[in-house]
Amino acid sequence: MIDVTDNIFIDENDIELRFIRSSGPGGQHVNKVSTAVQLRFNVLIATTFSEDVRDLFLAKLGNRLTDAGDLLIVAREFRSQEKNRSAAIQRLVE
């Protein structure tokens, strides 16, 4: 479980993580290692949300969601998958 607030949690099974190749400078490393992370979280089908929490998320994130209710976050600041994964989850919580 990922803590959003003291009483709001996101089940890690509701999050889809894909590791993709990062862009930009970095030499050979960036061309052969998939270190960037694409996080996909569907607010509409989140299993741990009550209707009130879901409505709050929809109101707050409305313009950032796809038509299907997915929030997409891409993290590629770091050269390691784990750091980018942590950065993506941190941005989800914020």
mmCIF file of the C-alpha atoms, coordinates in Angstrom:
data_MODEL
# 
_entry.id   MODEL 
# 
loop_
_atom_site.group_PDB 
_atom_site.id 
_atom_site.type_symbol 
_atom_site.label_atom_id 
_atom_site.label_alt_id 
_atom_site.label_comp_id 
_atom_site.label_asym_id 
_atom_site.label_entity_id 
_atom_site.label_seq_id 
_atom_site.pdbx_PDB_ins_code 
_atom_site.Cartn_x 
_atom_site.Cartn_y 
_atom_site.Cartn_z 
_atom_site.occupancy 
_atom_site.B_iso_or_equiv 
_atom_site.pdbx_formal_charge 
_atom_site.auth_seq_id 
_atom_site.auth_comp_id 
_atom_site.auth_asym_id 
_atom_site.auth_atom_id 
_atom_site.pdbx_PDB_model_num 
ATOM 1  C CA . MET A 1 1  ? 0.000   0.000  0.000   1.00 0.00 ? 1  MET A CA 1 
ATOM 2  C CA . ILE A 1 2  ? 1.120   3.517  -0.804  1.00 0.00 ? 2  ILE A CA 1 
ATOM 3  C CA . ASP A 1 3  ? 0.136   6.170  1.737   1.00 0.00 ? 3  ASP A CA 1 
ATOM 4  C CA . VAL A 1 4  ? -1.327  9.309  0.178   1.00 0.00 ? 4  VAL A CA 1 
ATOM 5  C CA . THR A 1 5  ? -2.600  10.748 3.463   1.00 0.00 ? 5  THR A CA 1 
ATOM 6  C CA . ASP A 1 6  ? -3.247  9.272  6.888   1.00 0.00 ? 6  ASP A CA 1 
ATOM 7  C CA . ASN A 1 7  ? -6.508  7.713  5.684   1.00 0.00 ? 7  ASN A CA 1 
ATOM 8  C CA . ILE A 1 8  ? -6.106  7.456  1.886   1.00 0.00 ? 8  ILE A CA 1 
ATOM 9  C CA . PHE A 1 9  ? -4.109  4.581  0.408   1.00 0.00 ? 9  PHE A CA 1 
ATOM 10 C CA . ILE A 1 10 ? -3.355  3.321  -3.092  1.00 0.00 ? 10 ILE A CA 1 
ATOM 11 C CA . ASP A 1 11 ? -2.999  -0.405 -3.638  1.00 0.00 ? 11 ASP A CA 1 
ATOM 12 C CA . GLU A 1 12 ? 0.217   -1.121 -5.553  1.00 0.00 ? 12 GLU A CA 1 
ATOM 13 C CA . ASN A 1 13 ? -1.742  -3.609 -7.681  1.00 0.00 ? 13 ASN A CA 1 
ATOM 14 C CA . ASP A 1 14 ? -3.724  -0.643 -9.065  1.00 0.00 ? 14 ASP A CA 1 
ATOM 15 C CA . ILE A 1 15 ? -0.535  0.857  -10.506 1.00 0.00 ? 15 ILE A CA 1 
ATOM 16 C CA . GLU A 1 16 ? 1.021   -0.245 -13.779 1.00 0.00 ? 16 GLU A CA 1 
ATOM 17 C CA . LEU A 1 17 ? 4.745   0.465  -14.189 1.00 0.00 ? 17 LEU A CA 1 
ATOM 18 C CA . ARG A 1 18 ? 6.563   0.256  -17.519 1.00 0.00 ? 18 ARG A CA 1 
ATOM 19 C CA . PHE A 1 19 ? 10.264  0.790  -17.937 1.00 0.00 ? 19 PHE A CA 1 
ATOM 20 C CA . ILE A 1 20 ? 11.109  2.663  -21.114 1.00 0.00 ? 20 ILE A CA 1 
ATOM 21 C CA . ARG A 1 21 ? 14.217  4.121  -22.673 1.00 0.00 ? 21 ARG A CA 1 
ATOM 22 C CA . SER A 1 22 ? 15.051  7.599  -21.549 1.00 0.00 ? 22 SER A CA 1 
ATOM 23 C CA . SER A 1 23 ? 15.830  10.355 -24.017 1.00 0.00 ? 23 SER A CA 1 
ATOM 24 C CA . GLY A 1 24 ? 18.518  12.983 -24.071 1.00 0.00 ? 24 GLY A CA 1 
ATOM 25 C CA . PRO A 1 25 ? 22.249  12.890 -23.434 1.00 0.00 ? 25 PRO A CA 1 
ATOM 26 C CA . GLY A 1 26 ? 23.879  10.019 -21.633 1.00 0.00 ? 26 GLY A CA 1 
ATOM 27 C CA . GLY A 1 27 ? 25.983  8.230  -24.198 1.00 0.00 ? 27 GLY A CA 1 
ATOM 28 C CA . GLN A 1 28 ? 25.655  4.500  -24.706 1.00 0.00 ? 28 GLN A CA 1 
ATOM 29 C CA . HIS A 1 29 ? 23.933  3.979  -21.348 1.00 0.00 ? 29 HIS A CA 1 
ATOM 30 C CA . VAL A 1 30 ? 20.776  5.822  -22.393 1.00 0.00 ? 30 VAL A CA 1 
ATOM 31 C CA . ASN A 1 31 ? 20.629  3.930  -25.704 1.00 0.00 ? 31 ASN A CA 1 
ATOM 32 C CA . LYS A 1 32 ? 20.658  0.409  -24.285 1.00 0.00 ? 32 LYS A CA 1 
ATOM 33 C CA . VAL A 1 33 ? 19.064  0.529  -20.816 1.00 0.00 ? 33 VAL A CA 1 
ATOM 34 C CA . SER A 1 34 ? 15.388  1.172  -20.060 1.00 0.00 ? 34 SER A CA 1 
ATOM 35 C CA . THR A 1 35 ? 15.690  3.388  -16.997 1.00 0.00 ? 35 THR A CA 1 
ATOM 36 C CA . ALA A 1 36 ? 12.767  5.791  -17.442 1.00 0.00 ? 36 ALA A CA 1 
ATOM 37 C CA . VAL A 1 37 ? 9.506   4.816  -15.751 1.00 0.00 ? 37 VAL A CA 1 
ATOM 38 C CA . GLN A 1 38 ? 5.971   5.303  -17.025 1.00 0.00 ? 38 GLN A CA 1 
ATOM 39 C CA . LEU A 1 39 ? 3.434   4.988  -14.214 1.00 0.00 ? 39 LEU A CA 1 
ATOM 40 C CA . ARG A 1 40 ? -0.247  4.489  -15.077 1.00 0.00 ? 40 ARG A CA 1 
ATOM 41 C CA . PHE A 1 41 ? -2.936  4.744  -12.405 1.00 0.00 ? 41 PHE A CA 1 
ATOM 42 C CA . ASN A 1 42 ? -6.636  4.458  -13.222 1.00 0.00 ? 42 ASN A CA 1 
ATOM 43 C CA . VAL A 1 43 ? -8.615  6.543  -10.747 1.00 0.00 ? 43 VAL A CA 1 
ATOM 44 C CA . LEU A 1 44 ? -11.950 5.128  -11.930 1.00 0.00 ? 44 LEU A CA 1 
ATOM 45 C CA . ILE A 1 45 ? -11.143 1.514  -11.021 1.00 0.00 ? 45 ILE A CA 1 
ATOM 46 C CA . ALA A 1 46 ? -8.922  2.027  -7.958  1.00 0.00 ? 46 ALA A CA 1 
ATOM 47 C CA . THR A 1 47 ? -9.907  -0.665 -5.471  1.00 0.00 ? 47 THR A CA 1 
ATOM 48 C CA . THR A 1 48 ? -9.113  1.177  -2.239  1.00 0.00 ? 48 THR A CA 1 
ATOM 49 C CA . PHE A 1 49 ? -11.059 4.384  -2.911  1.00 0.00 ? 49 PHE A CA 1 
ATOM 50 C CA . SER A 1 50 ? -14.472 5.281  -1.564  1.00 0.00 ? 50 SER A CA 1 
ATOM 51 C CA . GLU A 1 51 ? -16.734 7.304  -3.867  1.00 0.00 ? 51 GLU A CA 1 
ATOM 52 C CA . ASP A 1 52 ? -15.876 10.500 -1.963  1.00 0.00 ? 52 ASP A CA 1 
ATOM 53 C CA . VAL A 1 53 ? -12.139 9.948  -2.388  1.00 0.00 ? 53 VAL A CA 1 
ATOM 54 C CA . ARG A 1 54 ? -12.606 9.043  -6.062  1.00 0.00 ? 54 ARG A CA 1 
ATOM 55 C CA . ASP A 1 55 ? -14.582 12.267 -6.629  1.00 0.00 ? 55 ASP A CA 1 
ATOM 56 C CA . LEU A 1 56 ? -11.838 14.242 -4.879  1.00 0.00 ? 56 LEU A CA 1 
ATOM 57 C CA . PHE A 1 57 ? -9.172  12.709 -7.134  1.00 0.00 ? 57 PHE A CA 1 
ATOM 58 C CA . LEU A 1 58 ? -11.268 13.322 -10.257 1.00 0.00 ? 58 LEU A CA 1 
ATOM 59 C CA . ALA A 1 59 ? -11.809 16.965 -9.309  1.00 0.00 ? 59 ALA A CA 1 
ATOM 60 C CA . LYS A 1 60 ? -8.147  17.545 -8.497  1.00 0.00 ? 60 LYS A CA 1 
ATOM 61 C CA . LEU A 1 61 ? -6.681  15.642 -11.458 1.00 0.00 ? 61 LEU A CA 1 
ATOM 62 C CA . GLY A 1 62 ? -9.450  16.103 -14.021 1.00 0.00 ? 62 GLY A CA 1 
ATOM 63 C CA . ASN A 1 63 ? -7.368  17.887 -16.650 1.00 0.00 ? 63 ASN A CA 1 
ATOM 64 C CA . ARG A 1 64 ? -4.446  15.450 -16.260 1.00 0.00 ? 64 ARG A CA 1 
ATOM 65 C CA . LEU A 1 65 ? -6.488  12.268 -16.777 1.00 0.00 ? 65 LEU A CA 1 
ATOM 66 C CA . THR A 1 66 ? -7.044  10.427 -20.029 1.00 0.00 ? 66 THR A CA 1 
ATOM 67 C CA . ASP A 1 67 ? -10.602 9.786  -21.209 1.00 0.00 ? 67 ASP A CA 1 
ATOM 68 C CA . ALA A 1 68 ? -10.360 6.321  -19.631 1.00 0.00 ? 68 ALA A CA 1 
ATOM 69 C CA . GLY A 1 69 ? -9.487  7.816  -16.220 1.00 0.00 ? 69 GLY A CA 1 
ATOM 70 C CA . ASP A 1 70 ? -5.750  7.067  -16.321 1.00 0.00 ? 70 ASP A CA 1 
ATOM 71 C CA . LEU A 1 71 ? -3.171  9.332  -14.743 1.00 0.00 ? 71 LEU A CA 1 
ATOM 72 C CA . LEU A 1 72 ? 0.165   9.011  -16.576 1.00 0.00 ? 72 LEU A CA 1 
ATOM 73 C CA . ILE A 1 73 ? 3.426   9.995  -14.920 1.00 0.00 ? 73 ILE A CA 1 
ATOM 74 C CA . VAL A 1 74 ? 6.829   9.659  -16.587 1.00 0.00 ? 74 VAL A CA 1 
ATOM 75 C CA . ALA A 1 75 ? 10.008  9.892  -14.505 1.00 0.00 ? 75 ALA A CA 1 
ATOM 76 C CA . ARG A 1 76 ? 13.372  9.966  -16.249 1.00 0.00 ? 76 ARG A CA 1 
ATOM 77 C CA . GLU A 1 77 ? 15.466  12.241 -14.070 1.00 0.00 ? 77 GLU A CA 1 
ATOM 78 C CA . PHE A 1 78 ? 17.832  9.524  -12.851 1.00 0.00 ? 78 PHE A CA 1 
ATOM 79 C CA . ARG A 1 79 ? 20.022  6.872  -14.446 1.00 0.00 ? 79 ARG A CA 1 
ATOM 80 C CA . SER A 1 80 ? 18.557  4.036  -12.374 1.00 0.00 ? 80 SER A CA 1 
ATOM 81 C CA . GLN A 1 81 ? 15.180  2.338  -12.647 1.00 0.00 ? 81 GLN A CA 1 
ATOM 82 C CA . GLU A 1 82 ? 14.687  2.246  -8.888  1.00 0.00 ? 82 GLU A CA 1 
ATOM 83 C CA . LYS A 1 83 ? 15.276  5.977  -8.412  1.00 0.00 ? 83 LYS A CA 1 
ATOM 84 C CA . ASN A 1 84 ? 12.937  6.801  -11.301 1.00 0.00 ? 84 ASN A CA 1 
ATOM 85 C CA . ARG A 1 85 ? 10.328  4.393  -9.906  1.00 0.00 ? 85 ARG A CA 1 
ATOM 86 C CA . SER A 1 86 ? 10.515  6.116  -6.519  1.00 0.00 ? 86 SER A CA 1 
ATOM 87 C CA . ALA A 1 87 ? 10.285  9.542  -8.170  1.00 0.00 ? 87 ALA A CA 1 
ATOM 88 C CA . ALA A 1 88 ? 7.171   8.517  -10.136 1.00 0.00 ? 88 ALA A CA 1 
ATOM 89 C CA . ILE A 1 89 ? 5.446   7.160  -7.025  1.00 0.00 ? 89 ILE A CA 1 
ATOM 90 C CA . GLN A 1 90 ? 6.379   10.294 -5.074  1.00 0.00 ? 90 GLN A CA 1 
ATOM 91 C CA . ARG A 1 91 ? 4.827   12.470 -7.804  1.00 0.00 ? 91 ARG A CA 1 
ATOM 92 C CA . LEU A 1 92 ? 1.688   10.311 -7.688  1.00 0.00 ? 92 LEU A CA 1 
ATOM 93 C CA . VAL A 1 93 ? 1.362   10.898 -3.946  1.00 0.00 ? 93 VAL A CA 1 
ATOM 94 C CA . GLU A 1 94 ? 1.827   14.665 -4.310  1.00 0.00 ? 94 GLU A CA 1 
# 
